[in-house]
Amino acid sequence: MKNFWQEQIKKYGKLCMLAPMDGYGDSAYRQVIKKIAPHVLCVSEFYSADWLVHSKFLKDEVLPHTKQENPLIMQIFWKNPEMFTKAAKIIEQEKYDMYWIDVNMWCPAKKVVRSGHWSCLLINEQTAFDIVKAMDEATKLPISVKTRLSFDWWQDLIKFGLWLQKAWAKLLTVHGRTAKQAYTWIANWEPIYKLKEELNIPVVWNWDIQNYTDWIKKVKNLDWFMIWRASFWNPWCFIWEKHTKEYDWLDENNFIDWVYHPTLAEILEMMEFHAKVLVETKWEKKWNLEIRKHLVQYLKNFPWVKVYRKRLVTTESFENTKNIISEIRQEFKDFLNKRPGLWEITKESLGIE
C-alpha cells in the first residue's frame, strides 16, 4: 500500500485528481466524475480529525462509499499529531476501503487558521513534520500533503517540501498562491517547478487548470494535476482525446483542439444521473438543498437556462427534477446533439429575443 503512488504512475503516467471541495466533493459528485472519467483519482471533502474520532455520524455516513469511487483519498485536518494518528487508525480500517490519507495544510480561512489548523502549519514546520511522521508510523496507508507556496512569502517552499519528504510524505500537492493571497491573484507555477527539481516524490499542481489539455501545455516536470472549480459545470474537463480509445461513451467528434465539448443530450443525462445518485446517498431534505446548486451549473452556456433557473433551484424531489429535465429534452429535441460549450445553441436559433 505504501507504494501506491509509484504503481499509479507506472500504470497511468500523468494522472489527474479531483480536488477536495467542501460542500461539493461528496460521494454523488465523485460518482459523476468517475462515470465520465474512470481514470480520475478522487479526494474526499475535508473533515476534522477530531470530529472523525468522536463522531459516529461521520464514521457511518462519510467514510463508507461505493466501489466506483475507488481508489479514494480521505483528506483530514487538525493541529496536533495525536489526533491525526487516531483518525488515521480509523480511516485505515478494512471496512472503509480507503487507499490513502491526505493532510490539509492549504486552506486559508482566517477563523480556522487562527486556531492553528490548515495553512497555519506552513509557519509551524516542526508540527507539520511531526504530524506526517506520526501518521506514517501509525498507519499502513500512504500519507500525502496538500499545501500552498507559503503562508505570507516568508516561508521557504523547498525547505518545507524537503521536511515533509523526510517525514515520509509520499506525495505533495501545491496550490500556487500563498495563504495570505487566498484565491486572489494569478497562481504562480515557477516555485512548484523548482520544488519538483528538489524532491523525489510526486508533485501535483492545483489551481488555474481548466482541463486536461490545459494541463498538458503547462506540465513541464510536474507529475499530476488537480482540478477544483473548473469541474463544477464541466466534469468532462478530465478527458483527453486519447481517452476515446478507452471509453466508448465518448464521441471523438466532440473534441475541438483536444478539449471535449459535451452535447446537450450528454449534459442532461449527467444531470439526471447526478440527481439520482445524490438522492440515493443523502436523505431527502439534504438532497433538495444540495442538488439545486449543481443543476444550473451544468447548463452554463445554454441560452435558455434563465427560463428554467427558478424551477431548477427550487426543485423539491427527484421526480420533479426528472420532469424538468424531460421538458428540456422535449422542448429542445432538435438541439440535443448541439454543444452549448461551442455556442452551437444560440438565442437566435432558439428564437429568443
C-alpha positions as a Markdown table, in Angstrom:
| # | Residue | x | y | z |
|---|---|---|---|---|
| 1 | Met | 0.0 | 0.0 | 0.0 |
| 2 | Lys | 2.8 | 2.4 | 0.7 |
| 3 | Asn | 4.0 | 2.1 | -2.9 |
| 4 | Phe | 0.6 | 3.1 | -4.2 |
| 5 | Trp | 1.8 | 6.3 | -5.9 |
| 6 | Gln | 4.5 | 4.5 | -7.9 |
| 7 | Glu | 2.0 | 1.9 | -9.0 |
| 8 | Gln | -0.4 | 4.5 | -10.2 |
| 9 | Ile | 2.2 | 6.5 | -12.1 |
| 10 | Lys | 3.5 | 3.3 | -13.7 |
| 11 | Lys | 0.0 | 2.3 | -14.8 |
| 12 | Tyr | -1.3 | 5.7 | -16.0 |
| 13 | Gly | 1.7 | 8.0 | -16.4 |
| 14 | Lys | 0.5 | 11.6 | -15.8 |
| 15 | Leu | -2.6 | 11.5 | -13.6 |
| 16 | Cys | -5.4 | 13.8 | -12.8 |
| 17 | Met | -7.2 | 14.3 | -9.5 |
| 18 | Leu | -10.5 | 15.7 | -8.3 |
| 19 | Ala | -9.6 | 18.3 | -5.6 |
| 20 | Pro | -11.2 | 18.2 | -2.1 |
| 21 | Met | -14.2 | 20.5 | -2.2 |
| 22 | Asp | -16.2 | 21.2 | 0.9 |
| 23 | Gly | -19.9 | 21.1 | 0.0 |
| 24 | Tyr | -19.3 | 19.7 | -3.4 |
| 25 | Gly | -17.0 | 16.6 | -3.4 |
| 26 | Asp | -19.4 | 14.2 | -1.8 |
| 27 | Ser | -20.0 | 10.6 | -2.9 |
| 28 | Ala | -22.5 | 11.6 | -5.6 |
| 29 | Tyr | -20.2 | 14.1 | -7.2 |
| 30 | Arg | -17.3 | 11.7 | -7.2 |
| 31 | Gln | -19.5 | 9.1 | -8.9 |
| 32 | Val | -20.3 | 11.6 | -11.6 |
| 33 | Ile | -16.6 | 12.2 | -12.2 |
| 34 | Lys | -15.8 | 8.5 | -12.3 |
| 35 | Lys | -18.7 | 7.7 | -14.6 |
| 36 | Ile | -17.2 | 10.2 | -17.2 |
| 37 | Ala | -13.5 | 9.7 | -16.5 |
| 38 | Pro | -12.7 | 6.5 | -14.5 |
| 39 | His | -9.0 | 7.3 | -14.5 |
| 40 | Val | -9.5 | 10.3 | -12.2 |
| 41 | Leu | -8.4 | 9.9 | -8.6 |
| 42 | Cys | -10.9 | 11.5 | -6.2 |
| 43 | Val | -10.2 | 13.2 | -2.9 |
| 44 | Ser | -13.0 | 13.4 | -0.4 |
| 45 | Glu | -14.4 | 16.6 | 1.2 |
| 46 | Phe | -12.1 | 17.6 | 4.1 |
| 47 | Tyr | -13.0 | 16.7 | 7.6 |
| 48 | Ser | -11.7 | 17.4 | 11.1 |
| 49 | Ala | -9.6 | 14.6 | 12.5 |
| 50 | Asp | -11.2 | 15.4 | 15.9 |
| 51 | Trp | -14.7 | 15.2 | 14.5 |
| 52 | Leu | -13.8 | 11.9 | 12.8 |
| 53 | Val | -12.6 | 10.4 | 16.0 |
| 54 | His | -15.5 | 11.5 | 18.1 |
| 55 | Ser | -18.5 | 11.4 | 15.7 |
| 56 | Lys | -20.3 | 8.2 | 15.0 |
| 57 | Phe | -22.3 | 10.0 | 12.3 |
| 58 | Leu | -19.1 | 10.9 | 10.4 |
| 59 | Lys | -17.8 | 7.4 | 10.6 |
| 60 | Asp | -21.1 | 5.9 | 9.4 |
| 61 | Glu | -22.1 | 8.4 | 6.8 |
| 62 | Val | -18.8 | 9.8 | 5.3 |
| 63 | Leu | -16.3 | 7.1 | 5.3 |
| 64 | Pro | -18.4 | 4.4 | 3.5 |
| 65 | His | -18.5 | 4.9 | -0.2 |
| 66 | Thr | -19.1 | 3.0 | -3.4 |
| 67 | Lys | -16.5 | 0.9 | -5.2 |
| 68 | Gln | -16.9 | 3.1 | -8.3 |
| 69 | Glu | -15.2 | 5.9 | -6.3 |
| 70 | Asn | -12.0 | 3.9 | -5.7 |
| 71 | Pro | -9.2 | 4.5 | -5.2 |
| 72 | Leu | -10.5 | 7.1 | -2.8 |
| 73 | Ile | -8.3 | 9.6 | -0.9 |
| 74 | Met | -9.5 | 10.8 | 2.5 |
| 75 | Gln | -8.5 | 14.4 | 3.4 |
| 76 | Ile | -8.4 | 15.5 | 7.1 |
| 77 | Phe | -7.2 | 18.4 | 9.1 |
| 78 | Trp | -6.3 | 19.3 | 12.7 |
| 79 | Lys | -3.4 | 20.8 | 14.6 |
| 80 | Asn | -1.6 | 18.1 | 16.6 |
| 81 | Pro | -0.1 | 14.7 | 15.7 |
| 82 | Glu | -2.0 | 12.7 | 18.3 |
| 83 | Met | -5.5 | 13.4 | 16.9 |
| 84 | Phe | -4.2 | 12.8 | 13.3 |
| 85 | Thr | -2.9 | 9.4 | 14.3 |
| 86 | Lys | -6.2 | 8.4 | 16.0 |
| 87 | Ala | -8.1 | 9.4 | 12.9 |
| 88 | Ala | -5.6 | 7.5 | 10.6 |
| 89 | Lys | -6.2 | 4.3 | 12.6 |
| 90 | Ile | -10.0 | 4.7 | 11.9 |
| 91 | Ile | -9.6 | 5.5 | 8.3 |
| 92 | Glu | -7.4 | 2.5 | 7.6 |
| 93 | Gln | -9.9 | 0.0 | 8.8 |
| 94 | Glu | -10.6 | -2.5 | 6.1 |
| 95 | Lys | -14.3 | -1.9 | 6.0 |
| 96 | Tyr | -13.8 | 1.7 | 4.8 |
| 97 | Asp | -11.6 | 0.6 | 1.9 |
| 98 | Met | -9.6 | 3.9 | 1.8 |
| 99 | Tyr | -6.4 | 4.0 | -0.3 |
| 100 | Trp | -4.5 | 6.8 | 1.3 |
| 101 | Ile | -4.8 | 9.9 | 3.6 |
| 102 | Asp | -4.2 | 13.5 | 2.6 |
| 103 | Val | -3.4 | 16.2 | 5.2 |
| 104 | Asn | -4.9 | 19.6 | 4.7 |
| 105 | Met | -2.2 | 22.3 | 5.1 |
| 106 | Trp | -3.6 | 24.6 | 2.4 |
| 107 | Cys | -7.0 | 26.1 | 3.4 |
| 108 | Pro | -6.7 | 29.9 | 4.2 |
| 109 | Ala | -9.9 | 30.5 | 6.2 |
| 110 | Lys | -8.8 | 33.0 | 8.8 |
| 111 | Lys | -11.0 | 31.7 | 11.6 |
| 112 | Val | -9.6 | 28.2 | 11.4 |
| 113 | Val | -6.0 | 29.3 | 10.7 |
| 114 | Arg | -6.0 | 31.4 | 13.8 |
| 115 | Ser | -6.7 | 28.3 | 15.9 |
| 116 | Gly | -3.6 | 26.5 | 14.5 |
| 117 | His | -5.1 | 24.4 | 11.7 |
| 118 | Trp | -4.8 | 24.3 | 7.9 |
| 119 | Ser | -2.3 | 26.7 | 6.3 |
| 120 | Cys | -1.1 | 27.8 | 9.7 |
| 121 | Leu | 1.1 | 24.7 | 9.6 |
| 122 | Leu | 3.2 | 26.4 | 7.0 |
| 123 | Ile | 4.6 | 28.6 | 9.8 |
| 124 | Asn | 4.7 | 25.7 | 12.3 |
| 125 | Glu | 7.1 | 23.5 | 10.4 |
| 126 | Gln | 8.0 | 21.2 | 13.3 |
| 127 | Thr | 4.4 | 20.4 | 13.9 |
| 128 | Ala | 3.8 | 19.7 | 10.2 |
| 129 | Phe | 6.8 | 17.4 | 10.2 |
| 130 | Asp | 5.6 | 15.6 | 13.4 |
| 131 | Ile | 2.1 | 15.1 | 12.0 |
| 132 | Val | 3.3 | 13.4 | 8.8 |
| 133 | Lys | 5.9 | 11.3 | 10.6 |
| 134 | Ala | 3.5 | 10.2 | 13.3 |
| 135 | Met | 0.8 | 9.3 | 10.8 |
| 136 | Asp | 3.3 | 7.4 | 8.6 |
| 137 | Glu | 4.3 | 5.3 | 11.7 |
| 138 | Ala | 0.7 | 4.8 | 12.7 |
| 139 | Thr | -0.9 | 3.5 | 9.5 |
| 140 | Lys | -0.2 | 1.3 | 6.6 |
| 141 | Leu | -1.8 | 3.8 | 4.3 |
| 142 | Pro | 0.4 | 6.3 | 2.4 |
| 143 | Ile | 0.3 | 9.9 | 3.6 |
| 144 | Ser | 0.3 | 12.9 | 1.4 |
| 145 | Val | 0.0 | 16.7 | 2.0 |
| 146 | Lys | -1.8 | 19.5 | 0.2 |
| 147 | Thr | -0.2 | 22.9 | 0.9 |
| 148 | Arg | 0.5 | 26.3 | -0.6 |
| 149 | Leu | 3.6 | 28.2 | -1.9 |
| 150 | Ser | 3.9 | 29.7 | 1.7 |
| 151 | Phe | 1.9 | 31.5 | 4.3 |
| 152 | Asp | 2.9 | 35.0 | 3.5 |
| 153 | Trp | 6.0 | 34.7 | 1.2 |
| 154 | Trp | 8.4 | 34.5 | 4.2 |
| 155 | Gln | 8.5 | 30.7 | 4.2 |
| 156 | Asp | 10.7 | 28.5 | 2.0 |
| 157 | Leu | 8.6 | 26.1 | 0.0 |
| 158 | Ile | 11.6 | 23.9 | -1.0 |
| 159 | Lys | 12.7 | 23.6 | 2.6 |
| 160 | Phe | 9.1 | 22.8 | 3.7 |
| 161 | Gly | 8.8 | 20.2 | 1.0 |
| 162 | Leu | 12.1 | 18.5 | 1.9 |
| 163 | Trp | 10.9 | 18.4 | 5.5 |
| 164 | Leu | 7.7 | 16.7 | 4.5 |
| 165 | Gln | 9.5 | 14.2 | 2.3 |
| 166 | Lys | 11.9 | 13.4 | 5.2 |
| 167 | Ala | 8.8 | 12.7 | 7.3 |
| 168 | Trp | 7.8 | 10.1 | 4.7 |
| 169 | Ala | 5.1 | 12.1 | 2.9 |
| 170 | Lys | 4.6 | 10.1 | -0.3 |
| 171 | Leu | 3.2 | 13.0 | -2.4 |
| 172 | Leu | 2.8 | 16.8 | -2.3 |
| 173 | Thr | 0.1 | 18.9 | -3.8 |
| 174 | Val | 0.7 | 22.6 | -4.1 |
| 175 | His | -1.8 | 25.4 | -4.6 |
| 176 | Gly | 0.0 | 28.2 | -6.5 |
| 177 | Arg | -0.7 | 31.0 | -4.1 |
| 178 | Thr | 0.2 | 32.0 | -0.5 |
| 179 | Ala | -2.3 | 31.6 | 2.3 |
| 180 | Lys | -2.5 | 35.4 | 2.5 |
| 181 | Gln | -3.5 | 35.6 | -1.1 |
| 182 | Ala | -6.2 | 33.0 | -0.6 |
| 183 | Tyr | -7.9 | 32.8 | -4.0 |
| 184 | Thr | -6.9 | 36.1 | -5.4 |
| 185 | Trp | -4.1 | 36.9 | -7.9 |
| 186 | Ile | -2.9 | 34.6 | -10.7 |
| 187 | Ala | -1.4 | 31.3 | -9.5 |
| 188 | Asn | 2.4 | 31.1 | -9.7 |
| 189 | Trp | 3.8 | 27.9 | -11.2 |
| 190 | Glu | 7.5 | 28.7 | -11.1 |
| 191 | Pro | 8.2 | 27.8 | -7.4 |
| 192 | Ile | 6.4 | 24.5 | -7.9 |
| 193 | Tyr | 8.6 | 23.6 | -10.9 |
| 194 | Lys | 11.6 | 24.4 | -8.8 |
| 195 | Leu | 10.3 | 22.3 | -5.9 |
| 196 | Lys | 9.9 | 19.3 | -8.1 |
| 197 | Glu | 13.6 | 19.5 | -9.1 |
| 198 | Glu | 14.5 | 19.0 | -5.4 |
| 199 | Leu | 12.1 | 16.3 | -4.4 |
| 200 | Asn | 12.0 | 12.6 | -5.2 |
| 201 | Ile | 8.2 | 12.2 | -4.5 |
| 202 | Pro | 5.4 | 13.1 | -7.0 |
| 203 | Val | 4.4 | 16.8 | -7.0 |
| 204 | Val | 0.8 | 17.8 | -8.0 |
| 205 | Trp | -0.3 | 21.2 | -9.3 |
| 206 | Asn | -3.6 | 22.6 | -8.1 |
| 207 | Trp | -5.5 | 25.7 | -9.3 |
| 208 | Asp | -5.8 | 27.6 | -12.6 |
| 209 | Ile | -6.2 | 24.5 | -14.7 |
| 210 | Gln | -9.2 | 24.4 | -16.9 |
| 211 | Asn | -9.0 | 20.9 | -18.4 |
| 212 | Tyr | -6.7 | 18.1 | -19.3 |
| 213 | Thr | -5.4 | 19.8 | -22.4 |
| 214 | Asp | -4.6 | 23.0 | -20.5 |
| 215 | Trp | -2.5 | 20.8 | -18.1 |
| 216 | Ile | -0.6 | 19.2 | -20.9 |
| 217 | Lys | 0.5 | 22.7 | -22.0 |
| 218 | Lys | 1.8 | 23.5 | -18.6 |
| 219 | Val | 3.0 | 20.2 | -17.2 |
| 220 | Lys | 6.8 | 20.5 | -17.6 |
| 221 | Asn | 8.4 | 18.4 | -14.8 |
| 222 | Leu | 5.3 | 18.0 | -12.6 |
| 223 | Asp | 3.7 | 14.6 | -12.1 |
| 224 | Trp | -0.1 | 15.2 | -11.8 |
| 225 | Phe | -2.7 | 17.9 | -11.7 |
| 226 | Met | -5.8 | 18.6 | -9.6 |
| 227 | Ile | -8.9 | 20.4 | -10.7 |
| 228 | Trp | -11.4 | 22.1 | -8.4 |
| 229 | Arg | -13.9 | 24.7 | -9.6 |
| 230 | Ala | -13.4 | 24.1 | -13.3 |
| 231 | Ser | -15.2 | 20.8 | -12.9 |
| 232 | Phe | -18.4 | 22.3 | -11.4 |
| 233 | Trp | -20.1 | 22.9 | -14.7 |
| 234 | Asn | -17.9 | 20.6 | -16.8 |
| 235 | Pro | -17.0 | 17.2 | -15.3 |
| 236 | Trp | -15.7 | 16.3 | -18.8 |
| 237 | Cys | -12.7 | 18.6 | -18.1 |
| 238 | Phe | -10.7 | 15.5 | -17.1 |
| 239 | Ile | -11.0 | 13.9 | -20.5 |
| 240 | Trp | -8.3 | 14.0 | -23.2 |
| 241 | Glu | -8.7 | 12.9 | -26.8 |
| 242 | Lys | -6.7 | 9.6 | -26.3 |
| 243 | His | -9.4 | 8.5 | -23.8 |
| 244 | Thr | -11.8 | 7.9 | -26.7 |
| 245 | Lys | -9.9 | 4.7 | -27.3 |
| 246 | Glu | -10.6 | 3.6 | -23.7 |
| 247 | Tyr | -14.2 | 4.9 | -23.1 |
| 248 | Asp | -16.7 | 4.0 | -25.8 |
| 249 | Trp | -19.2 | 6.6 | -24.4 |
| 250 | Leu | -17.1 | 9.5 | -25.6 |
| 251 | Asp | -17.7 | 10.8 | -29.1 |
| 252 | Glu | -14.3 | 11.8 | -30.7 |
| 253 | Asn | -16.2 | 14.3 | -32.8 |
| 254 | Asn | -16.8 | 16.3 | -29.7 |
| 255 | Phe | -13.1 | 17.1 | -29.3 |
| 256 | Ile | -12.1 | 20.5 | -30.6 |
| 257 | Asp | -8.5 | 21.4 | -30.2 |
| 258 | Trp | -8.2 | 18.4 | -27.8 |
| 259 | Val | -10.9 | 19.7 | -25.5 |
| 260 | Tyr | -14.1 | 17.7 | -25.0 |
| 261 | His | -17.4 | 19.6 | -25.5 |
| 262 | Pro | -20.4 | 17.6 | -24.4 |
| 263 | Thr | -23.7 | 17.7 | -26.3 |
| 264 | Leu | -26.9 | 18.9 | -24.6 |
| 265 | Ala | -28.0 | 15.3 | -24.5 |
| 266 | Glu | -24.9 | 14.3 | -22.6 |
| 267 | Ile | -25.3 | 17.2 | -20.2 |
| 268 | Leu | -29.0 | 16.3 | -19.5 |
| 269 | Glu | -28.1 | 12.7 | -19.0 |
| 270 | Met | -25.4 | 13.6 | -16.4 |
| 271 | Met | -27.8 | 16.0 | -14.6 |
| 272 | Glu | -30.3 | 13.2 | -14.1 |
| 273 | Phe | -27.6 | 10.7 | -13.1 |
| 274 | His | -26.2 | 13.1 | -10.5 |
| 275 | Ala | -29.6 | 13.8 | -9.1 |
| 276 | Lys | -30.3 | 10.0 | -8.9 |
| 277 | Val | -27.1 | 9.1 | -7.0 |
| 278 | Leu | -27.4 | 12.1 | -4.7 |
| 279 | Val | -30.9 | 11.1 | -3.6 |
| 280 | Glu | -29.6 | 7.6 | -3.0 |
| 281 | Thr | -26.7 | 8.7 | -0.8 |
| 282 | Lys | -28.4 | 11.5 | 1.2 |
| 283 | Trp | -31.7 | 12.0 | 3.0 |
| 284 | Glu | -34.4 | 13.9 | 1.0 |
| 285 | Lys | -34.2 | 17.3 | 2.7 |
| 286 | Lys | -30.4 | 17.3 | 2.4 |
| 287 | Trp | -30.7 | 16.2 | -1.2 |
| 288 | Asn | -33.1 | 19.0 | -2.1 |
| 289 | Leu | -30.6 | 21.7 | -0.9 |
| 290 | Glu | -27.6 | 20.1 | -2.5 |
| 291 | Ile | -28.8 | 19.2 | -6.0 |
| 292 | Arg | -30.0 | 22.7 | -6.7 |
| 293 | Lys | -26.6 | 24.3 | -6.9 |
| 294 | His | -25.4 | 21.6 | -9.4 |
| 295 | Leu | -28.3 | 21.7 | -11.8 |
| 296 | Val | -27.9 | 25.2 | -13.1 |
| 297 | Gln | -24.1 | 24.8 | -13.3 |
| 298 | Tyr | -24.5 | 22.0 | -15.8 |
| 299 | Leu | -26.4 | 24.3 | -18.1 |
| 300 | Lys | -23.8 | 27.0 | -18.3 |
| 301 | Asn | -23.6 | 28.5 | -21.8 |
| 302 | Phe | -27.2 | 27.2 | -22.5 |
| 303 | Pro | -29.1 | 30.4 | -23.6 |
| 304 | Trp | -32.4 | 29.1 | -22.4 |
| 305 | Val | -31.3 | 28.4 | -18.8 |
| 306 | Lys | -32.9 | 31.5 | -17.3 |
| 307 | Val | -36.3 | 30.2 | -18.2 |
| 308 | Tyr | -35.6 | 27.1 | -16.1 |
| 309 | Arg | -33.4 | 28.5 | -13.4 |
| 310 | Lys | -36.1 | 29.2 | -10.9 |
| 311 | Arg | -37.5 | 25.7 | -11.2 |
| 312 | Leu | -34.1 | 24.1 | -11.0 |
| 313 | Val | -33.0 | 26.0 | -7.9 |
| 314 | Thr | -36.3 | 25.2 | -6.1 |
| 315 | Thr | -36.8 | 21.6 | -7.1 |
| 316 | Glu | -38.1 | 19.5 | -4.2 |
| 317 | Ser | -37.9 | 15.9 | -5.3 |
| 318 | Phe | -36.1 | 13.6 | -7.7 |
| 319 | Glu | -39.3 | 13.2 | -9.6 |
| 320 | Asn | -39.7 | 16.9 | -10.0 |
| 321 | Thr | -36.1 | 17.2 | -11.3 |
| 322 | Lys | -36.6 | 14.4 | -13.8 |
| 323 | Asn | -39.7 | 16.1 | -15.1 |
| 324 | Ile | -37.9 | 19.4 | -15.6 |
| 325 | Ile | -35.1 | 17.6 | -17.5 |
| 326 | Ser | -37.7 | 15.7 | -19.6 |
| 327 | Glu | -39.3 | 19.0 | -20.5 |
| 328 | Ile | -35.9 | 20.4 | -21.6 |
| 329 | Arg | -35.3 | 17.3 | -23.7 |
| 330 | Gln | -38.7 | 17.6 | -25.4 |
| 331 | Glu | -38.6 | 21.3 | -26.0 |
| 332 | Phe | -35.1 | 21.2 | -27.4 |
| 333 | Lys | -35.2 | 17.8 | -29.1 |
| 334 | Asp | -33.8 | 19.3 | -32.3 |
| 335 | Phe | -30.8 | 20.6 | -30.4 |
| 336 | Leu | -29.8 | 17.5 | -28.3 |
| 337 | Asn | -26.7 | 16.9 | -30.5 |
| 338 | Lys | -25.6 | 20.5 | -30.3 |
| 339 | Arg | -22.8 | 21.6 | -28.0 |
| 340 | Pro | -23.6 | 24.5 | -25.7 |
| 341 | Gly | -19.9 | 24.9 | -24.9 |
| 342 | Leu | -19.2 | 25.8 | -28.5 |
| 343 | Trp | -22.2 | 28.2 | -28.7 |
| 344 | Glu | -23.9 | 25.9 | -31.2 |
| 345 | Ile | -27.2 | 26.7 | -29.5 |
| 346 | Thr | -27.8 | 30.4 | -29.7 |
| 347 | Lys | -30.7 | 32.8 | -28.7 |
| 348 | Glu | -31.2 | 33.3 | -32.4 |
| 349 | Ser | -31.5 | 29.6 | -33.2 |
| 350 | Leu | -34.0 | 29.2 | -30.3 |
| 351 | Gly | -36.0 | 32.3 | -31.3 |
| 352 | Ile | -35.1 | 34.2 | -28.1 |
| 353 | Glu | -35.3 | 38.0 | -28.4 |
